[in-house]
């Protein structure tokens, strides 16, 4: 039995897609709360249970009932910008929610044999600002987050290690770097592809508004991330942290060039100063060699393929392309 928390998020939904193919609906339990995707897109692919991870009893009841042997803990408030507005909710969901999961496992283990593998979706945001000379970032880099979301992810990361070191609960820390794909919202690829499709449909003038065009990001296709998470469940070492990052960093202007090639119409590009950040890392790129060594994982999807699929998603499957 497999449990996925946070199945209503972009990554969770793609994990459900993959697990449905690998294990079938009857072997996958999916918890969700305030989904950020259209749940109809994964309907019928798992047994769905609405669960707010901030409340211990909810998680205890879920885990005690199904006793999953593999748990993918993805439930989170995942937007750094929202974490500034709602730091308490972010910390409660990401930190208390993670503690609730491990406490549930601990209590069940105290009364009966139970030894699940727990893959915890940590984040590169826990590293904070990294000087360009220190890139690619390794797992040994200090955790010095710069916003409440990053703080919550650093705490989640350390809790996973603590429950392994203290209680022997087999938590594995997956430090996820920039990841995108269909159903994603709120990142540079999602925002730019959505704006491009709005232009294609005539909802906005043929002007693509952008922020910093020079910042570089290693952007992983969500399908490659899902492969990494599944491999970690099979081959990862409990207590360890593994970076999951694309191997090449793209400047925003390169992403725009890909969109231009894949778009059905031409458009101009203009800088919108409201989209510029006060402090923006010049490059974010993780060293995934530890993951590769442990599991044999290699990314398969080129960013151009990812962008093409995201454009098609906005064109065909989503109502957000209509006028705002």
N, C-alpha and C positions, 0 to 999 in steps of 0.2 A: 504494500500500500504506500502511496506517495501523497504527501500534503504540500500544497503550494499556498502560502499566505500572500496576500496582495495580488490575487489573480485578476483583479480589475484594473491593473496598471498595464502600461505598454509591454514591459518585459514579461510580466506575469502572464499576459495573454498569449504571447508567443511561446512561452514555456508550455502552457496548456496545449497549444496547437501541436507541439512536438511530442509531448507525453501522450496525448491522445493517439498519435500514430504508433508510438512505441509500446504503450502499456494498455491502451483502451480506456474507455470512460469509467468502467467499474473499478479500476485500480487507482484513480486519481481523485483526491478530495481538494477542492479549491475554495479558499476563503476569500471574501472580498468585503470592502466597506468604502462607500463613496467612490465608485469606480471612475476612472478618468478616460476609459474607452467605452465604446458601445458594446455592452455585454452580449448583444445578439450575435456579435461576430464570433463568439466562442461558445455559444449556446449548444448544449447537448454533448460537450466534449469532456465533462467531468461532473462530479457531484458537487454542487455549489452550496456553500453555507455562508450566510452573511455573518461576519464576525468583526467586532471592533477590538483590536489587539490591546487597546489601552486598559481593558478590563480583564483581570486575571481569570475569573471564573469562566469567561467565554473561551479562552484558549485551553484551559485545563479540561473543560468538558469535551472540546473538539479532539484534543490529542488523546485523552483517556478513552474516548469512544472508538477511535479508529486505530490508534497505536501505529502510525505510519513508520516504516523503516527508513524512509528518506523524507526529509523536510527541507523545502526550499523556502527560506524566510525572506520574502520580498516586500512584505507590507511596510509601508513607510509614507511619510510626508516627504515627497521627493523634489520639491522645488526650492532652491536657495532663496529666491526672491520672496516667496511666501513665508519662509522661515524668519525673515526680518519682521514681517507683520504679525506672525503668529509663532513666536519662539516657544511658548509653553506647549502649544498643541504639537509642534514639531518634536520637542523633547519627549513629550508623553508618548507619542506614537512610536518614535524610532528607538528611544532608550528604554522606557518602561515597557513598551510592547515586546522588545527583545528579552528583557529580564523576565517578563511574564511567561514567555515561551520556555525559557530555560528552567524557570522555577516549576512549571508544569511537568516538564520531563523529569526533573529531580524528584518531585513528589511521587510520580508514578514509579520511578526506579526504586524508591524506598520500600515499595510494597510488592513489587513483582519484577521479573527480569524484563528489561526494556533498554535497548541500546541503539537508538537511531543515529543516522548520519544527518547533520544539520548544516546545510549550505546557507550562509548568511550573506545577503547582498550588501556588502560594505561599499565604500566609495572613495575615489581618488580625491574627493573634496576634503577628506580628512587630512590630506597633506598640506593644504593651504597654498600660499604663494611659494613658487619654486623658481629660483634663479635659472636663467637659460643655461648656465654652465653646469647645472645639476641634472639636466635632462639627457637621457630618459630617466625617469624616476624609478628607483628600486624600492623594494619592500622595506629596506632598512632606513629609509628616509624618515626624519622626525615627523610626527603628526602635529601640525600647528595650524589648525583650521581657522578661517577668517570670517565665518558667519555661523549662525545657529544651526543651520543644516549640517555644515561640516563638523561642528562640535558634536552633534547628535550621532553622526556616522562614526566619528572617532570613538565615542563612548560605546556604541554598538559593537565596534570592532574589538575593543578591549574587553567588553563583557564576554564575548565569544571565547576569547583566550582564557579569561578568568574561570569560566565554567568548565573548560577543558582541564586547566591546570589544577583546579580545586576539586572538582567532582567527576572528572573523566568523561564528561559529556562531549561527544565527538563533533564539535563545531569546527567548520572550515570557513575562513574569512576570504571572500571573493571581493577584492578591491576593484570595482568596476570603473573604468574610465569612460569618456564620452562615447555614448552608444545611441544609435538612431535607427529608424526604419519606419515602415507604415504603422499608423496609430500613434506615433510619437507627436507630442506637442511641447512647445516651449523651449526648443533648442534651435540652433542656427539653421540646420537643415530643414527642420519642420517648418519654421517660420518663413524661410525663403522659398521653399517649394510651394507652400500654401499661397503666398503672395503672388508667385508666378502663375499659378492656376487661376487665381482671381483675375489677373490681367488677361489670361487667355479667354476667360468667359465674359470679358467685357465689364466686370464689376468695378474695376478700378482703372485709372489711366495707365498707359504702358510705361510706368516708372517703378522700378524696384528699389524700395527704400532699404538701406543697410546701415549698419553701425561700423565698427572697426573692420576694415577689409584686410588688414595685414596680420591679425592674430592667427596663429596656427594651432590646429587641433588634430590629434589622432582620433579619427571617428570610426568606430567599429559598427558593422552591421549587426543588428540584433540577433540575426540567425547564427552568426559566429559566436556571439555571447552565449546563446542558449547551448551551443555545442560545448563551450568551455565549462559552463555550470554542470552539465550532465557528466562530463569527464571528471570534474573535481569530485563529484559524488562517488564516482567509481574508483578514482585513483589518488585523490588528494589525501594529504596527511592531516589528521585532526590537530587543531591548535595553530596550524600554519596560516599565513596570509599569502595570497597570490594576486598579483596584478593581472588584470585582463584588459589589454589595450590593443588597439590597432597598431600596426607596425610602421605606418607612415603618417606624418602630419601634413595637413592641407591648410593653406591660407584661405580665408573667407573668399578672397577674390578668385581662387581656383574653384571653389564650390559654385560660385556664380557662373563661371565659364562652363561648368558641366551642365548647369540648369539651362543656360542659353542654348547649348547643343541639343538638349532634350526637349526644349519648349517648341511649341508650334508657331509662335509669333516672336517678333523682336521687341525689345524694350530697352529703355535707358536705365542706368544705375545711378542713384543719388544717395549721398550720405545724409542720414537723419541724426542730428546731434542728440536727440532724446534717446537714441539707442546706444550711445556710447557710455561705457562704464567709467567710473572714477579711477579704478585700478583694474587693468586687464592683463592677465598673464600673457606674455608674448608667445609662449608655446606650452601646450600640455601634451605630454607623450610619456607613456609608461613603459618600463622594461618588463616584458612578459616572459623572459627567458626561464624563470623558475617554473611557471605554468607549463611551458613547452617541454621542459625537461621532465616534469612529473607526469604529464599526460599525453605528450605527443601532439597537442593541439596546434593547429595552424589556421589562421583566417582564410576563408575561401572567397569572400565577396569583395569585389572592388567597389570603391565609393561611387563610381559612375553607375553601377548596377543598382546600388542602394537608392541613389537619387532618382533614377528612372522609375523604380518601384514606388517611391514615395509620391512622385508626381501622378502616377497612375492611380494610386490610392485616393488622392484628393479629387481627381477627375471623376472617378467612378463610384466611390463608396461612401463619401462623406458629405454632409450638408453644410459644413463650415465654409465651403467655397462660395456660398450665396452672399449677397451684399450684407454688410454689417450695419 
